[in-house]
């Protein structure tokens, strides 16, 4: 039997909910599931999958990123179904022909999710670095005695 390979996703704990309880409709017993929401800026094959969700079997504390991160193992050769509720212009769920909330479903491989998360994380960190660089330049200008911009506190009318 071939060994099954896993792809590991690592996300901040704010994007992962674990042990969500529900009652099984058939047996009536209490069960739990996990839910992962993809962060803003996640794009796979040109499709924005920000805020899409999926339910992984397992969620573990991260081995390498610290206590605020979670590792999600996914089988590398199985599709992941990303789902998101379809909303109308007022933010209300759109119902399908059976009266249930309509879902937009995108099927992707775990490696595609990992690449998209890595890309969006690096873009986010780069934007933070640019903001920090701009703030550093501004504070250096102030430290050199250059005049403040017109938006300084002394020009605010009360």
HELIX and SHEET records of a PDB file:
HELIX    1   1 UNK A   13  UNK A   15  5                                   3    
HELIX    2   2 UNK A  110  UNK A  143  1                                  34    
HELIX    3   3 UNK A  153  UNK A  155  5                                   3    
SHEET    1   A 3 UNK A   6  UNK A  12  0                                        
SHEET    2   A 3 UNK A  69  UNK A  75 -1                                        
SHEET    3   A 3 UNK A  60  UNK A  61 -1                                        
SHEET    1   B 3 UNK A  16  UNK A  23  0                                        
SHEET    2   B 3 UNK A  30  UNK A  37 -1                                        
SHEET    3   B 3 UNK A  53  UNK A  54 -1                                        
SHEET    1   C 2 UNK A  43  UNK A  44  0                                        
SHEET    2   C 2 UNK A  47  UNK A  48 -1                                        
SHEET    1   D 2 UNK A  79  UNK A  85  0                                        
SHEET    2   D 2 UNK A 103  UNK A 109 -1                                        
END                                                                             
